[in-house]
Amino acid sequence: MDRRTTWATVVYALPTAGLMLQGLLYVTTQRFMPYHGDALGATWEELPANYQGFVIGVIKGMGAGSIGVTLALIVMLCIPFRRGEAWARWAIPTIGVVFTGLTAYAAFTIDARTPASPPWRQTCGLTALYVAGALISYWPLRGRSGQA
């Protein structure tokens, strides 16, 4: 791998690791996070059992999506991106930006419409890292021949 690909891989790996941690947290949790309770205006114990089941199902679904996207990104980073396959150069940041952007939008919606403070700013940071990885990946290199 050339230096640019190495740096892009490192930058892409950071938000991808964050997505995996988020996914693992969400699929293994047995109750909602404190900001979920703030959004609902209730504690976990105050929710009826059917609401608990619905909420935990939605949370675990989000976690499963994060893990699925993470695994796809890891495979793309480790195989086609390292090989220099052109499609991986645009697929990785596109998938990362779309998934984290939509996740940030959902969290911002909760922030704007409820008293909760979900971590949408952190998710925007993940989005920014995917954009940074794309900029590194596409940044023109100057070779000895002067070509980009």
Beta strands, then each sheet from edge to edge (+ up, - down):
end
